[in-house]
Amino acid sequence: MVVQRLVLSLAALVTLCCIARIETAVIPTEEFGNKIQQMLNENAVDGSRLIRAVENGTESNSTRICVGDYMPCGWEVYERFTRKHEYYVKSTCDCAPGFVCIRGRDELSTSAYSYFCRRDTRTDDDRQEVCVKKEKKMEDEM
């Protein structure tokens, strides 16, 4: 009786292990990389594609355009309570010609301002003023 229970328990354990092993799928690295590349190519906004070598970790991209409010062109990270500028992170995409990267919203959870591409409506005088302010800000940070 005890032997039968032991054999049944062992059989149940082996069956469960086999089922668990069958449920897990192993995808070869090359096939996974190809699937990711296919998804990126299908979802490219402007027809450009991101080429990524999965094996060695190198990355090469053709120009990608930041589009709409869901794809920021950069982030300005600041200190949490003082909001003092710490650093700027540029996105992997660029603004289309005639557009500029402008602060759009405050992401409180990440302590950063998100920047988005907006149509450039500034005059030449406004552009000159922005350049002077950026140069002064860089001097102050040094």
DSSP file (Angstrom, degrees, kcal/mol; ACC not computed):
  #  RESIDUE AA STRUCTURE BP1 BP2  ACC     N-H-->O    O-->H-N    N-H-->O    O-->H-N    TCO  KAPPA ALPHA  PHI   PSI    X-CA   Y-CA   Z-CA
    1    1 A M     >        0   0    0      0, 0.0     4,-2.0     0, 0.0     5,-0.2   0.000 360.0 360.0 360.0 -47.2    0.0    0.0    0.0
    2    2 A V  H  >  +     0   0    0      1,-0.2     4,-2.3     2,-0.2     5,-0.2   0.886 360.0  52.0 -65.8 -38.9    2.8    2.4    0.9
    3    3 A V  H  > S+     0   0    0      2,-0.2     4,-2.6     1,-0.2    -1,-0.2   0.900 107.9  51.7 -65.4 -40.5    4.8    1.4   -2.1
    4    4 A Q  H  > S+     0   0    0      2,-0.2     4,-2.7     1,-0.2    -2,-0.2   0.913 110.6  48.1 -63.2 -42.4    1.7    2.0   -4.4
    5    5 A R  H  X S+     0   0    0     -4,-2.0     4,-2.7     2,-0.2    -2,-0.2   0.907 112.0  49.8 -63.1 -41.5    1.3    5.5   -2.9
    6    6 A L  H  X S+     0   0    0     -4,-2.3     4,-2.4     2,-0.2    -2,-0.2   0.919 112.4  46.9 -63.4 -43.9    5.0    6.2   -3.4
    7    7 A V  H  X S+     0   0    0     -4,-2.6     4,-2.6     2,-0.2    -2,-0.2   0.916 113.8  47.9 -65.2 -43.7    4.9    5.0   -7.0
    8    8 A L  H  X S+     0   0    0     -4,-2.7     4,-2.5     2,-0.2    -2,-0.2   0.904 112.5  48.9 -63.9 -41.6    1.7    7.1   -7.7
    9    9 A S  H  X S+     0   0    0     -4,-2.7     4,-2.3     2,-0.2    -2,-0.2   0.917 112.5  48.0 -63.2 -43.5    3.3   10.2   -6.1
   10   10 A L  H  X S+     0   0    0     -4,-2.4     4,-2.4     2,-0.2    -2,-0.2   0.905 111.9  49.7 -64.4 -41.9    6.4    9.7   -8.1
   11   11 A A  H  X S+     0   0    0     -4,-2.6     4,-2.4     2,-0.2    -2,-0.2   0.905 111.2  49.3 -63.6 -42.1    4.4    9.2  -11.4
   12   12 A A  H  X S+     0   0    0     -4,-2.5     4,-2.5     2,-0.2    -2,-0.2   0.906 111.2  49.8 -63.6 -41.5    2.4   12.4  -10.6
   13   13 A L  H  X S+     0   0    0     -4,-2.3     4,-2.3     2,-0.2    -2,-0.2   0.921 111.5  47.6 -63.6 -45.1    5.6   14.3  -10.0
   14   14 A V  H  X S+     0   0    0     -4,-2.4     4,-2.4     2,-0.2    -2,-0.2   0.908 111.9  51.0 -63.1 -42.1    7.2   13.1  -13.2
   15   15 A T  H  X S+     0   0    0     -4,-2.4     4,-2.5     1,-0.2    -2,-0.2   0.923 110.8  48.0 -61.9 -45.3    4.0   14.0  -15.2
   16   16 A L  H  X S+     0   0    0     -4,-2.5     4,-2.5     1,-0.2    -1,-0.2   0.898 111.3  50.6 -63.5 -40.5    3.9   17.5  -13.7
   17   17 A C  H  X S+     0   0    0     -4,-2.3     4,-2.2     2,-0.2    -1,-0.2   0.910 111.0  48.9 -63.7 -41.8    7.6   18.1  -14.5
   18   18 A C  H  X S+     0   0    0     -4,-2.4     4,-2.3     2,-0.2    -2,-0.2   0.917 112.0  48.4 -64.4 -43.1    7.1   16.9  -18.1
   19   19 A I  H  X S+     0   0    0     -4,-2.5     4,-2.1     1,-0.2    -2,-0.2   0.918 111.6  49.9 -63.2 -43.2    4.0   19.2  -18.5
   20   20 A A  H  X S+     0   0    0     -4,-2.5     4,-0.9     1,-0.2    -1,-0.2   0.890 111.5  49.0 -62.9 -38.8    5.9   22.1  -17.1
   21   21 A R  H  < S+     0   0    0     -4,-2.2     3,-0.4     1,-0.2    -1,-0.2   0.887 110.6  50.1 -68.5 -38.7    8.8   21.5  -19.4
   22   22 A I  H  < S+     0   0    0     -4,-2.3    -2,-0.2     1,-0.2    -1,-0.2   0.870 105.4  57.9 -66.9 -36.3    6.5   21.2  -22.4
   23   23 A E  H  < S+     0   0    0     -4,-2.1     2,-0.4    -5,-0.2    -1,-0.2   0.762  91.9  80.8 -67.1 -25.9    4.8   24.5  -21.5
   24   24 A T  S  < S-     0   0    0     -4,-0.9     2,-0.4    -3,-0.4     0, 0.0  -0.705  70.3-154.8 -86.8 129.8    8.1   26.5  -21.6
   25   25 A A        -     0   0    0     -2,-0.4     2,-0.6     2,-0.0    -2,-0.1  -0.865   2.7-150.5-106.4 136.5    9.2   27.5  -25.1
   26   26 A V        -     0   0    0     -2,-0.4    -2,-0.0     0, 0.0     0, 0.0  -0.924   9.4-163.4-106.5 122.9   12.8   28.1  -26.0
   27   27 A I        -     0   0    0     -2,-0.6     5,-0.0     4,-0.0    -2,-0.0  -0.924  23.4-121.1-107.0 122.3   13.3   30.6  -28.8
   28   28 A P     >  -     0   0    0      0, 0.0     4,-2.4     0, 0.0     5,-0.2  -0.287  23.2-118.7 -59.1 146.8   16.8   30.6  -30.4
   29   29 A T  H  > S+     0   0    0      1,-0.2     4,-2.7     2,-0.2     5,-0.2   0.878 112.4  51.7 -56.2 -43.0   18.6   34.0  -30.1
   30   30 A E  H  > S+     0   0    0      1,-0.2     4,-2.2     2,-0.2    -1,-0.2   0.920 111.0  46.8 -63.4 -43.9   18.8   34.4  -33.9
   31   31 A E  H  > S+     0   0    0      2,-0.2     4,-2.3     1,-0.2    -1,-0.2   0.897 112.1  51.1 -64.6 -40.1   15.1   33.8  -34.4
   32   32 A F  H  X S+     0   0    0     -4,-2.4     4,-2.5     2,-0.2    -2,-0.2   0.927 109.8  49.8 -62.3 -45.6   14.3   36.2  -31.5
   33   33 A G  H  X S+     0   0    0     -4,-2.7     4,-2.4     1,-0.2    -1,-0.2   0.892 110.6  50.2 -60.1 -40.7   16.5   38.9  -33.0
   34   34 A N  H  X S+     0   0    0     -4,-2.2     4,-2.3     2,-0.2    -1,-0.2   0.898 110.0  50.1 -65.2 -40.5   14.8   38.4  -36.4
   35   35 A K  H  X S+     0   0    0     -4,-2.3     4,-2.3     2,-0.2    -2,-0.2   0.917 111.6  48.1 -64.1 -43.7   11.3   38.7  -34.8
   36   36 A I  H  X S+     0   0    0     -4,-2.5     4,-2.4     2,-0.2    -2,-0.2   0.932 111.9  49.8 -61.7 -45.9   12.2   41.9  -33.0
   37   37 A Q  H  X S+     0   0    0     -4,-2.4     4,-2.5     1,-0.2    -2,-0.2   0.901 109.9  51.4 -60.2 -41.5   13.7   43.4  -36.2
   38   38 A Q  H  X S+     0   0    0     -4,-2.3     4,-2.1     1,-0.2    -1,-0.2   0.909 110.0  49.1 -62.3 -43.1   10.5   42.4  -38.1
   39   39 A M  H  X S+     0   0    0     -4,-2.3     4,-1.6     2,-0.2    -2,-0.2   0.906 111.5  49.4 -63.6 -41.7    8.4   44.2  -35.5
   40   40 A L  H  < S+     0   0    0     -4,-2.4     4,-0.5     1,-0.2    -2,-0.2   0.915 111.0  49.4 -64.2 -42.7   10.5   47.3  -35.6
   41   41 A N  H >< S+     0   0    0     -4,-2.5     3,-0.7     1,-0.2    -1,-0.2   0.890 111.4  49.2 -64.0 -38.8   10.4   47.4  -39.4
   42   42 A E  H 3< S+     0   0    0     -4,-2.1    -1,-0.2     1,-0.2    -2,-0.2   0.803 115.6  43.5 -70.2 -28.6    6.6   47.0  -39.4
   43   43 A N  T 3< S+     0   0    0     -4,-1.6    -1,-0.2    -5,-0.2    -2,-0.2   0.317  78.4 130.5-101.9   7.7    6.1   49.8  -36.8
   44   44 A A    <   -     0   0    0     -3,-0.7     3,-0.2    -4,-0.5     5,-0.1  -0.435  48.5-150.5 -64.8 132.3    8.5   52.4  -38.2
   45   45 A V  S    S+     0   0    0      1,-0.2    -1,-0.1    -2,-0.1     4,-0.1   0.917  89.7  25.8 -72.7 -45.1    6.8   55.7  -38.4
   46   46 A D  S    S-     0   0    0      2,-0.1    -1,-0.2    19,-0.1     3,-0.1   0.170 115.5 -96.7-109.7  17.8    8.6   57.2  -41.3
   47   47 A G  S    S+     0   0    0      1,-0.3     2,-0.1    -3,-0.2    -3,-0.1   0.312  88.8 121.4  85.7 -10.6    9.7   54.1  -43.2
   48   48 A S        -     0   0    0     15,-0.1     2,-0.3    17,-0.0    -1,-0.3  -0.413  50.7-145.0 -79.2 164.3   13.2   54.2  -41.5
   49   49 A R        -     0   0    0     -3,-0.1    13,-1.2    -2,-0.1     2,-0.6  -0.944  11.1-129.0-134.3 154.7   14.3   51.3  -39.5
   50   50 A L  E     -A   61   0A   0     -2,-0.3     2,-0.6    11,-0.2    11,-0.2  -0.898  22.7-158.0-100.6 121.5   16.3   50.6  -36.4
   51   51 A I  E     +A   60   0A   0      9,-1.6     9,-2.1    -2,-0.6     2,-0.4  -0.896  15.1 178.7-104.1 122.1   19.0   48.0  -37.1
   52   52 A R  E     -A   59   0A   0     -2,-0.6     2,-0.8     7,-0.2     7,-0.2  -0.984  25.2-143.6-128.7 128.9   20.2   46.3  -33.9
   53   53 A A     >  -     0   0    0      5,-2.0     4,-1.1    -2,-0.4     5,-0.2  -0.825  14.4-168.5 -89.7 112.8   22.8   43.5  -33.6
   54   54 A V  T  4 S+     0   0    0     -2,-0.8    -1,-0.2     1,-0.2   -24,-0.0   0.871  78.3  54.6 -70.8 -37.8   21.5   41.3  -30.8
   55   55 A E  T  4 S+     0   0    0      1,-0.2    -1,-0.2     2,-0.1    -2,-0.0   0.936 120.3  23.9 -67.1 -49.4   24.6   39.2  -30.4
   56   56 A N  T  4 S-     0   0    0      2,-0.1    -1,-0.2     0, 0.0    -2,-0.2   0.470  98.4-122.7-103.1  -0.2   27.2   41.9  -29.8
   57   57 A G     <  +     0   0    0     -4,-1.1     2,-0.2     1,-0.2    -3,-0.1   0.538  61.6 140.0  78.5   5.7   25.1   44.8  -28.5
   58   58 A T        -     0   0    0     -5,-0.2    -5,-2.0    -6,-0.0     2,-0.4  -0.512  33.8-159.0 -82.9 155.4   26.0   47.3  -31.2
   59   59 A E  E     +A   52   0A   0     -7,-0.2     2,-0.4    -2,-0.2    -7,-0.2  -0.993  15.1 179.0-137.7 140.2   23.4   49.6  -32.6
   60   60 A S  E     -A   51   0A   0     -9,-2.1    -9,-1.6    -2,-0.4     2,-0.4  -0.982  11.3-174.1-139.2 126.0   23.1   51.6  -35.8
   61   61 A N  E     -A   50   0A   0     -2,-0.4   -11,-0.2   -11,-0.2     2,-0.2  -0.951  20.3-140.3-126.3 145.2   20.1   53.7  -36.7
   62   62 A S        -     0   0    0    -13,-1.2     2,-0.1    -2,-0.4   -14,-0.0  -0.472  60.5 -64.0 -81.9 169.4   19.0   55.6  -39.7
   63   63 A T        -     0   0    0     -2,-0.2     2,-0.4    30,-0.1    -1,-0.1  -0.333  55.1-165.4 -63.0 129.0   17.3   58.9  -38.9
   64   64 A R        -     0   0    0     28,-0.4    30,-3.2    -2,-0.1     2,-0.5  -0.922  13.4-134.4-113.3 142.7   14.1   58.5  -37.0
   65   65 A I  B     -b   94   0B   0     -2,-0.4     2,-0.4    28,-0.2    30,-0.2  -0.837  14.9-128.3-100.4 129.2   11.6   61.3  -36.7
   66   66 A C        -     0   0    0     28,-2.4     2,-0.4    -2,-0.5    30,-0.4  -0.627  33.4-166.1 -73.3 127.9    9.9   62.1  -33.3
   67   67 A V    >   -     0   0    0     -2,-0.4     3,-0.5     5,-0.1     4,-0.4  -0.969  34.2 -31.1-126.3 130.5    6.2   62.2  -33.9
   68   68 A G  G >  S-     0   0    0     -2,-0.4     3,-0.7     1,-0.2    49,-0.3   0.029  92.6 -49.9  68.8-169.7    3.3   63.5  -31.8
   69   69 A D  G 3  S+     0   0    0      1,-0.2    -1,-0.2    47,-0.1    35,-0.0   0.388 126.9  63.8 -86.7   2.3    3.0   63.6  -28.0
   70   70 A Y  G <  S+     0   0    0     -3,-0.5    -1,-0.2     1,-0.2    -2,-0.2   0.493  96.7  57.3-103.3  -4.1    3.9   60.0  -27.4
   71   71 A M  S <  S-     0   0    0     -3,-0.7    46,-0.3    -4,-0.4    -1,-0.2  -0.783  75.4-157.6-129.0  89.3    7.5   60.2  -28.7
   72   72 A P        -     0   0    0      0, 0.0    21,-0.3     0, 0.0    44,-0.3  -0.268  14.1-148.5 -64.8 150.0    9.6   62.8  -26.8
   73   73 A C  S    S-     0   0    0     42,-2.3    18,-2.0     1,-0.3     2,-0.3   0.474  75.7 -21.2 -94.3  -4.4   12.7   64.3  -28.5
   74   74 A G  E     -CD  90 115C   0     41,-1.0    41,-3.0    16,-0.3     2,-0.4  -0.959  54.7-127.4 175.6 171.5   14.4   64.7  -25.1
   75   75 A W  E     -CD  89 114C   0     14,-2.5    14,-3.3    -2,-0.3     2,-0.7  -1.000   8.5-150.6-139.4 136.9   14.2   65.0  -21.4
   76   76 A E  E     -CD  88 113C   0     37,-2.4    37,-2.5    -2,-0.4     2,-0.3  -0.933  21.0-152.3-106.9 110.6   15.6   67.6  -19.0
   77   77 A V  E     -CD  87 112C   0     10,-2.5     9,-2.8    -2,-0.7    10,-1.3  -0.651  18.5-178.3 -86.0 136.7   16.2   65.8  -15.6
   78   78 A Y  E     -C   85   0C   0     33,-2.5     7,-0.2    -2,-0.3     2,-0.1  -0.871  36.3 -83.9-132.0 164.1   16.1   68.1  -12.5
   79   79 A E     >  -     0   0    0      5,-2.3     4,-1.7    -2,-0.3     5,-0.1  -0.443  47.5-119.0 -65.9 142.3   16.5   67.8   -8.8
   80   80 A R  T  4 S+     0   0    0      1,-0.2    -1,-0.1     2,-0.2    31,-0.1   0.875  99.6  18.5 -57.1 -50.0   13.3   66.6   -7.2
   81   81 A F  T  4 S+     0   0    0      1,-0.1    -1,-0.2    30,-0.0    -2,-0.0   0.817 131.0  40.6 -97.2 -32.7   12.4   69.4   -4.9
   82   82 A T  T  4 S-     0   0    0      2,-0.1    -2,-0.2     1,-0.0     3,-0.1   0.689  89.2-141.5 -88.2 -18.6   14.4   72.4   -6.2
   83   83 A R     <  +     0   0    0     -4,-1.7     2,-0.3     1,-0.2    -3,-0.1   0.756  40.7 163.3  59.0  27.3   13.9   71.6   -9.9
   84   84 A K        -     0   0    0      1,-0.1    -5,-2.3    -5,-0.1    -1,-0.2  -0.612  47.2-102.3 -75.0 132.9   17.4   72.7  -10.5
   85   85 A H  E     +C   78   0C   0     -2,-0.3    -7,-0.2    -7,-0.2    -1,-0.1  -0.301  44.2 170.5 -58.1 131.0   18.6   71.4  -13.9
   86   86 A E  E     -     0   0C   0     -9,-2.8     2,-0.3     1,-0.4    -8,-0.2   0.782  58.5 -35.6-106.2 -55.1   20.9   68.3  -13.7
   87   87 A Y  E     -C   77   0C   0    -10,-1.3   -10,-2.5     2,-0.0     2,-0.4  -0.983  49.3-118.3-163.8 166.8   21.3   67.1  -17.3
   88   88 A Y  E     -C   76   0C   0     -2,-0.3     2,-0.5   -12,-0.2   -12,-0.2  -0.935  17.6-157.3-116.1 136.2   19.6   66.8  -20.6
   89   89 A V  E     -C   75   0C   0    -14,-3.3   -14,-2.5    -2,-0.4     2,-0.3  -0.963  11.6-147.0-115.2 119.6   19.0   63.4  -22.3
   90   90 A K  E     -C   74   0C   0     -2,-0.5   -16,-0.3   -16,-0.2     4,-0.1  -0.643  18.2-124.4 -85.0 141.1   18.5   63.5  -26.1
   91   91 A S        -     0   0    0    -18,-2.0   -18,-0.1    -2,-0.3    -1,-0.1  -0.223  21.8-111.3 -74.6 170.5   16.1   60.9  -27.6
   92   92 A T  S    S+     0   0    0      2,-0.0   -28,-0.4   -27,-0.0     2,-0.3   0.479  98.8  70.2 -82.4  -2.1   17.1   58.5  -30.4
   93   93 A C  S    S-     0   0    0    -21,-0.3     2,-0.3   -30,-0.1   -28,-0.2  -0.761  72.2-142.5-112.2 162.5   14.8   60.4  -32.8
   94   94 A D  B     -b   65   0B   0    -30,-3.2   -28,-2.4    -2,-0.3     2,-0.2  -0.824  24.3-100.8-120.0 159.4   15.1   63.9  -34.3
   95   95 A C        -     0   0    0     -2,-0.3     3,-0.1   -30,-0.2   -28,-0.1  -0.529  42.5-109.1 -76.3 146.5   12.6   66.6  -35.1
   96   96 A A    >   -     0   0    0    -30,-0.4     3,-1.9    -2,-0.2    -1,-0.1  -0.299  51.1 -75.4 -67.6 158.1   11.5   66.9  -38.7
   97   97 A P  T 3  S+     0   0    0      0, 0.0    -1,-0.2     0, 0.0     3,-0.1  -0.325 124.1  28.5 -56.0 135.7   12.7   70.0  -40.7
   98   98 A G  T 3  S+     0   0    0      1,-0.3    22,-2.8    -3,-0.1     2,-0.3   0.417 105.8  96.7  90.1  -0.8   10.8   73.1  -39.6
   99   99 A F  E <   -E  119   0C   0     -3,-1.9    -1,-0.3    20,-0.3     2,-0.3  -0.878  55.3-159.0-119.1 153.3   10.2   71.7  -36.1
  100  100 A V  E     -E  118   0C   0     18,-2.8    18,-2.6    -2,-0.3     2,-0.8  -0.925  28.3-107.6-129.2 156.5   12.1   72.3  -32.9
  101  101 A C  E     +E  117   0C   0     -2,-0.3     2,-0.4    16,-0.2    16,-0.2  -0.753  47.6 175.4 -86.9 111.8   12.4   70.4  -29.7
  102  102 A I  E     -E  116   0C   0     14,-2.9    14,-3.0    -2,-0.8   -29,-0.2  -0.920  39.5 -96.6-124.5 143.1   10.4   72.3  -27.0
  103  103 A R  E     +E  115   0C   0     -2,-0.4    12,-0.3    12,-0.3     3,-0.1  -0.359  45.7 171.3 -58.6 127.9    9.6   71.6  -23.4
  104  104 A G  E     -     0   0C   0     10,-3.5     2,-0.3     1,-0.4    11,-0.2   0.821  50.2  -6.5-110.2 -46.6    6.1   70.1  -23.4
  105  105 A R  E     -E  114   0C   0      9,-1.4     9,-3.1     2,-0.0     2,-0.6  -0.986  59.7-110.3-154.0 162.2    5.2   68.7  -20.0
  106  106 A D  E     -E  113   0C   0     -2,-0.3     2,-1.2     7,-0.2     7,-0.2  -0.847  20.6-156.5 -97.5 117.8    6.5   68.0  -16.5
  107  107 A E  E >>> -E  112   0C   0      5,-3.1     5,-1.6    -2,-0.6     3,-1.1  -0.756  13.6-177.8 -94.0  89.7    6.9   64.3  -15.7
  108  108 A L  G >45S+     0   0    0     -2,-1.2     3,-0.6     1,-0.3    -1,-0.2   0.836  75.7  59.6 -60.4 -36.4    6.7   64.5  -11.9
  109  109 A S  G 345S+     0   0    0      1,-0.2    -1,-0.3    -3,-0.1    -2,-0.1   0.772 116.7  32.3 -67.2 -24.9    7.2   60.8  -11.3
  110  110 A T  G <45S-     0   0    0     -3,-1.1    -1,-0.2     2,-0.2    -2,-0.2   0.376 104.8-123.2-110.7   2.7   10.6   60.8  -13.1
  111  111 A S  T <<5S+     0   0    0     -4,-0.8   -33,-2.5    -3,-0.6     2,-0.3   0.946  73.0 113.8  53.2  53.2   11.6   64.4  -12.1
  112  112 A A  E   < -DE  77 107C   0     -5,-1.6    -5,-3.1   -35,-0.2     2,-0.5  -0.998  66.1-126.8-151.3 149.1   12.1   65.4  -15.7
  113  113 A Y  E     -DE  76 106C   0    -37,-2.5   -37,-2.4    -2,-0.3     2,-0.4  -0.838  28.7-137.7 -91.9 134.1   10.6   67.7  -18.3
  114  114 A S  E     -DE  75 105C   0     -9,-3.1   -10,-3.5    -2,-0.5    -9,-1.4  -0.781  14.1-151.3 -92.0 137.1    9.6   66.0  -21.5
  115  115 A Y  E     -DE  74 103C   0    -41,-3.0   -42,-2.3    -2,-0.4   -41,-1.0  -0.881  13.6-172.6-109.5 140.5   10.5   67.8  -24.8
  116  116 A F  E     - E   0 102C   0    -14,-3.0   -14,-2.9    -2,-0.4     2,-0.4  -0.925  31.2 -99.4-132.1 155.4    8.4   67.4  -28.0
  117  117 A C  E     + E   0 101C   0    -46,-0.3     2,-0.3   -49,-0.3   -16,-0.2  -0.609  46.0 173.5 -76.0 126.1    8.8   68.5  -31.6
  118  118 A R  E     - E   0 100C   0    -18,-2.6   -18,-2.8    -2,-0.4     2,-0.0  -0.945  41.8 -87.1-130.7 153.1    6.7   71.5  -32.3
  119  119 A R  E     - E   0  99C   0     -2,-0.3     2,-0.8   -20,-0.2   -20,-0.3  -0.362  46.6-116.3 -60.0 135.3    6.5   73.7  -35.4
  120  120 A D        +     0   0    0    -22,-2.8    -1,-0.1     1,-0.2    -3,-0.0  -0.654  46.3 161.0 -80.0 107.8    9.1   76.4  -35.3
  121  121 A T        +     0   0    0     -2,-0.8    -1,-0.2     2,-0.0     2,-0.1   0.241  32.9 120.3-110.3  11.1    7.2   79.7  -35.2
  122  122 A R        -     0   0    0      1,-0.1     2,-0.1     2,-0.1    -2,-0.0  -0.392  58.8-127.6 -77.4 154.3   10.0   81.9  -33.8
  123  123 A T     >  -     0   0    0     -2,-0.1     4,-1.9     1,-0.1     5,-0.2  -0.434  33.3 -99.7 -87.5 171.6   11.4   84.9  -35.7
  124  124 A D  H  > S+     0   0    0      1,-0.2     4,-2.0     2,-0.2     5,-0.1   0.866 124.8  54.6 -61.3 -36.1   15.1   85.3  -36.3
  125  125 A D  H  > S+     0   0    0      1,-0.2     4,-2.1     2,-0.2    -1,-0.2   0.903 106.7  51.0 -64.1 -41.1   15.4   87.7  -33.3
  126  126 A D  H  > S+     0   0    0      1,-0.2     4,-2.1     2,-0.2    -1,-0.2   0.904 108.5  51.7 -62.3 -41.3   13.9   85.1  -31.1
  127  127 A R  H  X S+     0   0    0     -4,-1.9     4,-2.1     1,-0.2    -1,-0.2   0.905 108.8  50.5 -62.9 -41.6   16.3   82.4  -32.3
  128  128 A Q  H  X S+     0   0    0     -4,-2.0     4,-2.0     1,-0.2    -1,-0.2   0.908 109.3  51.4 -62.6 -42.1   19.3   84.8  -31.5
  129  129 A E  H  X S+     0   0    0     -4,-2.1     4,-2.2     1,-0.2    -1,-0.2   0.891 108.6  51.1 -63.0 -40.9   17.9   85.4  -28.0
  130  130 A V  H  X S+     0   0    0     -4,-2.1     4,-2.4     1,-0.2    -1,-0.2   0.907 108.6  51.6 -63.5 -42.4   17.6   81.6  -27.3
  131  131 A C  H  X S+     0   0    0     -4,-2.1     4,-2.2     1,-0.2    -1,-0.2   0.906 109.9  49.1 -62.0 -41.9   21.2   81.1  -28.5
  132  132 A V  H  X S+     0   0    0     -4,-2.0     4,-2.3     1,-0.2    -1,-0.2   0.915 111.3  49.6 -64.1 -43.1   22.5   83.8  -26.1
  133  133 A K  H  X S+     0   0    0     -4,-2.2     4,-2.5     1,-0.2    -2,-0.2   0.900 110.5  50.2 -63.1 -41.0   20.6   82.4  -23.2
  134  134 A K  H  X S+     0   0    0     -4,-2.4     4,-2.3     2,-0.2    -1,-0.2   0.915 110.7  49.2 -64.0 -42.9   21.9   78.8  -23.9
  135  135 A E  H  X S+     0   0    0     -4,-2.2     4,-2.0     1,-0.2    -2,-0.2   0.916 112.5  48.0 -62.5 -43.0   25.5   80.1  -24.0
  136  136 A K  H  X S+     0   0    0     -4,-2.3     4,-2.3     1,-0.2    -2,-0.2   0.905 110.6  51.6 -64.3 -41.6   25.0   82.0  -20.7
  137  137 A K  H  X S+     0   0    0     -4,-2.5     4,-1.7     1,-0.2    -1,-0.2   0.897 109.5  49.9 -62.6 -40.7   23.5   79.0  -19.0
  138  138 A M  H  X S+     0   0    0     -4,-2.3     4,-0.9     1,-0.2    -1,-0.2   0.888 110.5  50.1 -65.7 -38.6   26.4   76.8  -20.1
  139  139 A E  H  < S+     0   0    0     -4,-2.0     3,-0.5     1,-0.2    -2,-0.2   0.899 109.3  51.7 -65.3 -40.4   28.9   79.4  -18.7
  140  140 A D  H  < S+     0   0    0     -4,-2.3    -1,-0.2     1,-0.2    -2,-0.2   0.845 106.6  54.0 -65.2 -34.2   27.0   79.5  -15.4
  141  141 A E  H  <        0   0    0     -4,-1.7    -1,-0.2     1,-0.2    -2,-0.2   0.734 360.0 360.0 -73.5 -21.6   27.1   75.7  -15.1
  142  142 A M     <        0   0    0     -4,-0.9    -1,-0.2    -3,-0.5    -2,-0.2   0.479 360.0 360.0 -81.9 360.0   30.9   75.7  -15.5
